[in-house]
Amino acid sequence: MPTRLQFRRGANTASNSFVGAAGELTVNTDLGTVHVHDGSTAGGNVLVTQIGAQTLTNKTLGNTIISGNLTPSANLIYNIGSTSFWYNTFYGVSTQAKYADLAEKYETDVEYDAGTVLVFGGYAEVTACTKDHDTAVAGVVSTNPAHLMNAAKDGVAVALTGRVPCSVKGPVNHGDVLVTSNITGVAQRIDNTKFAPGCVLGKSLGTITDDSITTIEIVVGLH
C-alpha cells in the first residue's frame, strides 16, 4: 500500500514537513514536489524536483532522483561515502579532480614520505630505490592522489602516472627524462649510456641548477 503522508503548513519554520514510514523530512521552506512510490521502511523511491535552499539532514530516502546539479553548501568539506561505507558502480560521462596523479596502494617494508621513488622489491611489494637506472622502478609516493586504486589495501599510495612532487638530485632541466639513482628514494637525470628498457620513471617539470636534492614536480610514466 502507498505510504500515508501527512502535510503540515507553517510559516517557513521546521513545522513544514512530510511524515511517512521512513520518518520525518523537515525543510525550512517549500520543498517542491515529492513523490513517494511505496511504503518501504527506506522511504521508497523519492523524486525531488526542486530543492532550492532546503537541507535534508540524516534522512534515509531510498532511491533519489534529482533533476539538476548536486552541489555541496561549502567547498572541500563533504564526502560521498566513507572509508567504511563504499558505493558500488559509478556511471557518468566525465570527472574532474583537483589533484593530478593516478595512484595505487602497495605494501612497503617501512613508511615512506611523499615524493620518495619506489621500486618493486624488498620483503614487501615495493621499497625505496637504491641503484641508478633500476628497471624495477614502480613510481613515486603520492602526495595527494586524484584517483586512488585499491584504497582499502594496506600500504602507501604510489603514483603510477600524472603530475606529482618527487625528490630529485640535480642538475636537472625542465623536460629531462628521470630515472632512479643510487641515493635512497631519489630520482636523477638519465644517463643515456646506461639506458635499459623499463628504467624510465618520468620527466622533470622543474629545474635544479646544482647537485642538490630538491623536491620538484615531475610527470610520472612514459611520455
Backbone hydrogen bonds, N-H to C=O, Kabsch-Sander energy under -0.5 kcal/mol:
donor,donor_aa,acceptor,acceptor_aa,energy
5,L,3,T,-0.6
6,Q,19,V,-1.1
8,R,17,S,-1.3
12,N,10,G,-1.5
16,N,13,T,-1.8
17,S,8,R,-0.9
17,S,15,S,-0.8
18,F,25,L,-1.5
19,V,6,Q,-1.3
20,G,23,G,-2.2
23,G,20,G,-1.8
25,L,18,F,-2.0
26,T,24,E,-0.6
27,V,16,N,-1.6
35,H,47,L,-0.9
36,V,34,V,-0.5
37,H,35,H,-0.6
37,H,45,N,-1.2
43,G,40,S,-1.8
46,V,44,G,-0.6
46,V,63,N,-2.6
47,L,35,H,-1.1
47,L,45,N,-0.5
48,V,46,V,-0.6
48,V,65,I,-1.5
49,T,33,T,-1.5
49,T,47,L,-0.7
54,Q,51,I,-1.7
57,T,55,T,-0.6
61,L,59,K,-0.7
65,I,46,V,-1.7
66,I,64,T,-0.5
67,S,48,V,-0.9
68,G,66,I,-0.9
71,T,69,N,-0.7
77,I,74,A,-0.7
81,G,79,N,-0.6
82,S,85,F,-2.7
86,W,84,S,-0.5
102,L,161,T,-2.5
103,A,101,D,-0.6
103,A,147,H,-2.9
104,E,158,V,-1.8
105,K,149,M,-1.9
106,Y,156,V,-2.1
109,D,126,V,-0.9
115,G,141,V,-2.6
116,T,113,D,-1.6
117,V,185,G,-1.9
118,L,139,G,-2.9
119,V,127,T,-3.3
120,F,136,A,-3.0
121,G,125,E,-1.5
125,E,107,E,-1.1
126,V,107,E,-2.1
127,T,119,V,-2.6
129,C,117,V,-2.2
133,H,180,T,-1.7
134,D,131,K,-0.7
137,V,134,D,-1.2
138,A,118,L,-2.9
139,G,118,L,-1.5
140,V,159,A,-1.4
141,V,116,T,-2.5
142,S,157,A,-3.0
146,A,101,D,-2.0
147,H,101,D,-1.6
149,M,103,A,-2.7
149,M,147,H,-0.6
151,A,148,L,-0.5
153,K,150,N,-1.8
156,V,106,Y,-2.4
158,V,104,E,-2.8
158,V,156,V,-0.6
159,A,140,V,-3.7
159,A,157,A,-0.6
160,L,102,L,-2.9
161,T,102,L,-1.3
162,G,220,V,-1.4
163,R,100,A,-1.2
164,V,218,I,-2.3
166,C,216,I,-2.9
167,S,115,G,-2.6
168,V,166,C,-0.6
168,V,214,T,-2.7
169,K,187,A,-3.0
170,G,212,S,-2.7
172,V,208,I,-2.2
175,G,204,S,-2.2
176,D,173,N,-2.4
178,L,202,G,-3.2
179,V,188,Q,-2.7
181,S,186,V,-1.4
184,T,182,N,-0.6
185,G,129,C,-2.0
186,V,183,I,-2.2
187,A,167,S,-2.8
188,Q,179,V,-2.5
189,R,169,K,-0.5
190,I,177,V,-2.4
192,N,190,I,-0.7
194,K,191,D,-2.7
195,F,192,N,-0.9
199,C,196,A,-2.0
201,L,178,L,-2.9
202,G,178,L,-1.2
203,K,219,V,-2.1
204,S,176,D,-2.6
205,L,217,E,-2.3
208,I,172,V,-2.6
214,T,168,V,-2.9
214,T,212,S,-0.6
216,I,166,C,-2.4
216,I,214,T,-0.7
218,I,164,V,-2.5
219,V,203,K,-2.9
220,V,162,G,-2.9
220,V,218,I,-0.6
221,G,201,L,-2.8
223,H,221,G,-0.6
